[in-house]
Amino acid sequence: MEYLRPYLEHWYIVPRAVLRLLFILLNNAYCIPTYVVWMILLSPLKKINPDTFWRIEGYFFHWLLAMVSMWSWSAGYDVVEMGDDIHDCLEERTLVIANHQSTADVPLLMACFNPKKGVTSNLMWIMDSLFKYTNFGIVSVLHQDFFIKSGKSSREQSIHELVTHILESYIPRHRNWMVLFPEGGFLRKRRAVSQKYAQKNNLPVLNNVSLPRVGALHAIMSTVGPGQAANNNAVIEDRPVAVKAKLAFVLDITVAYPKGVPLDLKDIIFGIRAPCKTVLFYRLYSCQDIPHDTEGLSKWLFDRFEEKERMLETFYRTDDIPAADYCKQPIQPSVVAQDCLRFLILHIFFFTSTYIHVQMFMAVYDYYNYLIN
């Protein structure tokens, strides 16, 4: 019976995993449809007062991201902030770039952004088009996130569509932050291709990150960056579009998982992996200090990922990142705190909204039956 001891000592893992799965499925069932219904009910406001509509939509979007933040937090997967102080960019137009290791990157970034006032409600994600077909896809479509198509054949078209989306959605909706993963995919899928490309083109061979793709960054900076191009009107389908808003900062986030073993969405849903702390290391750059020319901007981005490589190599070896080596005035490492009371209030709101919507649909259904009978 000795071989059964480990299983008996941790008998609760499987029931807890099942309960977490059921809860998250239920959480999706009463949150996402509620968001969609509210957006449909409020849609006339979009015609009357679009600014008010999008402000309300931003609050709903923030509340949904808070639900996702709760999943990782309740499993014991904390986020630790290190590096530069980012308070200066919280209410400014900011491009966030981050390394991309697994399906847990986005939920953990959500958990990090969630307590920061005004960030997630004015946030635009740039993500793979496949995300559109997930359970959260309808939310991202209504929020007007951007879905970028992967593959060489659609790369130029995707860049053009990104520029159009920035001018027709990001700016008019008064978004502040946009999040970009320059690697263009998960590290495990991109590493071999990246290393082969690096060897062929005499570039650094990276193991902990992959070489970034520069097209999206160039498009963003040439559209809303501080360079000369951003001072002029843009042209979309033969229509001039005034570009008044410019990016103020680029926030470079390095996602560092303990021992180099990334969490994934399965871990967050089932909570089987032991609680751990994932480090988000910040480097904040004023857009004025970033090269504006194509060659200089490309080199700047490659330098950031070479820096991430060194940073992660040190972290995986020592469980620490020497912040003083990268930042002039680094903040003290701190765990991102979540608000339990706020989680409770949001659950009550979504439950109540679901009940109201169900009653509305039942009333409409009964009235329809009354009319046809």
Buried (B, 14 or more C-beta within 10 A) or exposed (E): EEEEEEEEEEEEEEEBBEEBEEBBEEBBEBBBBBBBBBBEEBEEBBEEEEEEBBBBBBEBBBBBBBBBBBBBBBBEBBBBBBBBEBEEBBBBBBBBBBBBBBBBBBBBBBBBBBBBEEBBBBBBBBBBBEBBEEEBBBBBEBBBBBBBEBEEEEBEEBBEBBBBBBBBBBBBBEBBBBBBBBBBBBBEEBBEEBBEBBEEEEBEEBBBBBBBBBBBBBBBBBBBBBBEBBEEEBEEEEEEBEBEBBBBBBBBBBBBBBEBEBBBBBBBBBBBBEEBBBBBBBBBBBBEEBBBEEEEBBEBBBEBBBBBBBBBBBBBEEEEBEBEEBBEEBBEBEEBEBBEEBBEEBBEBBEEBBEEBEEEEEEEEEEEEEEEE
